[in-house]
Amino acid sequence: MSLTERLVTIGLAAGAVAVGVCRAETFAPERMALLAAGAAGRSGRLHFTYADPDTATDVRRTFPWARSLV
């Protein structure tokens, strides 16, 4: 059984509705949406996300060794 299959099995057994794995890549479309929303004044009280959209949309800025997200 692969690591992904084991993670899915464990997650579902623990009560998760769904479990998935993807590559740890920058969420480019979401970054552009955050920049546009922030520029339009739609950030509300989500200061961390809108103050640093690069970090909010790229897990490798915080965890440079990350290869996958669960």
C-alpha positions as CSV (number, residue, x, y, z in Angstrom):
1,M,0.0,0.0,0.0
2,S,1.4,3.4,-1.0
3,L,1.8,6.3,1.5
4,T,-1.0,8.1,-0.2
5,E,-3.3,5.1,0.1
6,R,-2.4,4.7,3.8
7,L,-3.1,8.4,4.5
8,V,-6.5,8.2,2.8
9,T,-7.3,5.0,4.7
10,I,-6.3,6.6,8.0
11,G,-8.1,9.8,7.3
12,L,-11.4,8.1,6.4
13,A,-11.2,5.8,9.3
14,A,-10.7,8.8,11.6
15,G,-14.0,10.3,10.2
16,A,-12.8,12.6,7.4
17,V,-15.4,12.9,4.6
18,A,-12.6,13.0,2.0
19,V,-8.8,12.9,1.9
20,G,-6.7,14.0,-1.0
21,V,-3.0,14.6,-1.8
22,C,-1.6,17.1,-4.2
23,R,1.8,18.6,-5.1
24,A,3.0,21.5,-3.0
25,E,2.9,24.1,-5.7
26,T,2.0,27.8,-5.6
27,F,-1.8,28.4,-5.9
28,A,-1.3,30.9,-8.7
29,P,-5.0,31.6,-9.5
30,E,-5.8,32.0,-5.8
31,R,-2.9,34.4,-5.4
32,M,-4.2,36.6,-8.3
33,A,-7.7,36.5,-6.7
34,L,-6.3,37.6,-3.3
35,L,-4.4,40.4,-4.9
36,A,-7.4,41.6,-6.9
37,A,-9.7,41.4,-3.8
38,G,-7.2,43.2,-1.6
39,A,-6.8,46.0,-4.2
40,A,-10.6,46.3,-4.4
41,G,-10.9,46.7,-0.6
42,R,-12.6,43.3,-0.1
43,S,-10.1,41.9,2.5
44,G,-12.3,42.5,5.5
45,R,-10.5,41.4,8.7
46,L,-8.4,38.8,7.0
47,H,-5.2,40.8,7.4
48,F,-2.7,38.0,7.4
49,T,-4.0,36.4,4.2
50,Y,-4.3,39.7,2.3
51,A,-1.1,41.3,3.8
52,D,1.1,38.5,2.5
53,P,-0.6,36.7,-0.4
54,D,2.7,35.1,-1.5
55,T,3.0,33.2,1.8
56,A,-0.8,32.5,1.9
57,T,-0.7,30.8,-1.5
58,D,2.7,29.1,-1.4
59,V,3.3,26.6,1.4
60,R,6.9,26.3,0.4
61,R,7.6,29.8,1.6
62,T,7.0,28.5,5.2
63,F,8.0,24.8,4.6
64,P,10.6,24.9,1.7
65,W,11.0,21.1,2.0
66,A,7.3,20.4,1.3
67,R,6.6,18.2,-1.7
68,S,2.9,17.3,-1.1
69,L,-0.1,18.6,0.7
70,V,-2.8,16.4,2.3
